[in-house]
Amino acid sequence: MDAMNLENPVFVTYLIASAIMVIKVMGQGWVTVYRMLKVGSGYASREDLKQGLINKTPDPTQLEVNEYVDRSRRIHRNDLENIPSFWIAGLLFVVVNPSVLLAQILMYGFVIARLGHFWAYSTERSHEVRATFYTIGSGVVVYMACHVLFVVLM
């Protein structure tokens, strides 16, 4: 496709935003692992209680919910519920050839909203603050999908 090449600034914008979001999703998983190892708790599965190099003294209480670990796990789950829709809607958006400025505002806006959501969740800000960042990101994705439908159907 002509739209998907490095000479198309809209596609480059998509690539940059998408790569940042890949790092965010994968990085959050590592944050959760780090937190589990740091506190030796918040494990997710029975087999995590098997003795090994990392868990030398397993204890059934390690399977109990640990807020420090679980908060990171919830952030990760939220990323997995929201970022894939951006990847799909963003790629479709590239194909319908929007203006560069509109694409940059929306795509970088999504990245900023997701990073803001991470900040709000990880620093225990109010639900209203977290929901504001979620709403901005969700609105971007919905707008891009509607824009694609409008272009294709009109």
C-alpha positions as CSV (number, residue, x, y, z in Angstrom):
1,M,0.0,0.0,0.0
2,D,1.2,3.5,-0.8
3,A,0.2,4.7,2.6
4,M,2.4,2.3,4.5
5,N,5.9,3.5,3.8
6,L,8.5,5.6,5.6
7,E,7.9,8.5,3.2
8,N,4.4,8.9,4.5
9,P,4.6,11.1,7.7
10,V,1.2,9.8,8.9
11,F,2.5,6.2,8.8
12,V,5.8,7.3,10.5
13,T,3.6,8.9,13.2
14,Y,1.7,5.7,13.6
15,L,5.0,3.7,13.8
16,I,6.4,5.9,16.5
17,A,3.2,5.9,18.6
18,S,2.8,2.2,18.2
19,A,6.4,1.4,19.1
20,I,6.0,3.4,22.3
21,M,2.9,1.6,23.1
22,V,4.6,-1.8,22.5
23,I,7.3,-0.8,25.0
24,K,4.6,0.4,27.4
25,V,2.7,-2.9,27.3
26,M,5.8,-5.1,27.5
27,G,7.4,-2.9,30.1
28,Q,4.4,-3.1,32.4
29,G,4.6,-6.8,32.5
30,W,8.2,-6.5,33.7
31,V,7.2,-4.0,36.3
32,T,4.7,-6.5,37.7
33,V,7.4,-9.2,37.8
34,Y,9.8,-6.8,39.5
35,R,7.2,-6.0,42.1
36,M,6.4,-9.7,42.7
37,L,10.1,-10.5,43.2
38,K,10.7,-7.4,45.4
39,V,8.0,-8.3,47.9
40,G,8.0,-12.1,47.4
41,S,4.2,-12.1,47.1
42,G,1.3,-11.5,44.8
43,Y,2.0,-14.6,42.7
44,A,-0.8,-15.6,40.3
45,S,-0.7,-19.4,40.0
46,R,-0.3,-22.5,42.3
47,E,2.8,-23.6,40.4
48,D,4.5,-20.3,41.5
49,L,4.8,-21.9,44.9
50,K,7.2,-24.6,43.6
51,Q,10.6,-24.2,45.1
52,G,13.3,-22.9,42.7
53,L,16.1,-20.4,42.3
54,I,13.8,-17.4,42.7
55,N,11.4,-18.7,45.2
56,K,13.6,-20.6,47.7
57,T,11.0,-20.7,50.5
58,P,7.5,-21.0,49.0
59,D,4.6,-20.1,51.2
60,P,0.9,-20.4,50.4
61,T,0.4,-16.8,51.5
62,Q,2.4,-15.7,48.4
63,L,-0.7,-16.4,46.4
64,E,-2.7,-13.8,48.3
65,V,-3.5,-10.6,46.6
66,N,-0.8,-8.0,47.2
67,E,-1.9,-4.5,46.5
68,Y,1.6,-3.4,45.4
69,V,1.8,-6.2,42.8
70,D,-1.9,-6.2,41.9
71,R,-1.9,-2.5,41.1
72,S,0.7,-3.1,38.4
73,R,-1.2,-6.1,37.2
74,R,-4.4,-4.0,36.8
75,I,-2.4,-1.3,34.9
76,H,-1.1,-4.0,32.6
77,R,-4.6,-5.5,32.1
78,N,-6.0,-2.0,31.3
79,D,-3.2,-1.5,28.7
80,L,-4.1,-4.9,27.2
81,E,-7.8,-3.8,27.0
82,N,-7.1,-0.5,25.3
83,I,-3.8,-0.4,23.4
84,P,-4.6,-3.1,20.8
85,S,-7.7,-1.1,19.7
86,F,-5.3,1.8,19.0
87,W,-3.0,-0.3,16.9
88,I,-5.9,-1.5,14.8
89,A,-7.8,1.8,14.5
90,G,-4.5,3.7,13.9
91,L,-3.5,1.5,11.1
92,L,-6.9,1.8,9.4
93,F,-6.6,5.6,10.0
94,V,-3.3,5.6,8.1
95,V,-4.9,3.8,5.1
96,V,-7.6,6.5,4.7
97,N,-4.8,9.2,4.4
98,P,-5.8,11.8,7.0
99,S,-3.9,15.1,7.4
100,V,-0.5,14.8,9.1
101,L,-1.5,17.3,11.8
102,L,-4.7,15.4,12.6
103,A,-2.8,12.1,12.8
104,Q,-0.1,13.5,15.0
105,I,-2.6,15.2,17.4
106,L,-4.6,12.0,17.7
107,M,-1.8,9.4,17.8
108,Y,0.5,11.3,20.1
109,G,-2.5,12.4,22.1
110,F,-3.3,8.7,22.6
111,V,0.3,8.0,23.8
112,I,0.2,11.0,26.2
113,A,-3.3,9.8,27.5
114,R,-2.0,6.3,28.1
115,L,1.1,7.6,29.9
116,G,-1.1,9.9,31.9
117,H,-3.4,6.9,32.8
118,F,-0.3,5.0,34.0
119,W,0.8,8.0,36.1
120,A,-2.6,8.4,37.6
121,Y,-3.0,4.7,38.4
122,S,0.5,4.1,39.7
123,T,0.5,7.2,41.9
124,E,-3.0,6.4,43.2
125,R,-4.7,9.5,41.9
126,S,-8.5,9.7,42.1
127,H,-10.7,7.7,39.8
128,E,-11.7,10.9,38.1
129,V,-8.1,11.7,37.1
130,R,-7.5,8.2,35.9
131,A,-10.9,8.2,34.0
132,T,-10.1,11.5,32.4
133,F,-6.9,10.0,30.8
134,Y,-8.8,6.8,29.8
135,T,-11.6,8.9,28.2
136,I,-9.2,10.9,26.2
137,G,-7.5,7.8,24.9
138,S,-10.7,6.0,24.2
139,G,-12.1,9.1,22.4
140,V,-9.1,9.2,20.1
141,V,-9.6,5.5,19.2
142,V,-13.3,5.9,18.6
143,Y,-12.8,9.1,16.6
144,M,-10.2,7.3,14.3
145,A,-12.6,4.4,13.7
146,C,-15.5,6.7,12.9
147,H,-13.3,8.8,10.6
148,V,-12.3,5.6,8.7
149,L,-16.0,4.6,8.4
150,F,-16.9,8.1,7.2
151,V,-14.2,8.1,4.5
152,V,-15.0,4.6,3.4
153,L,-18.7,4.9,3.3
154,M,-19.0,8.4,1.8
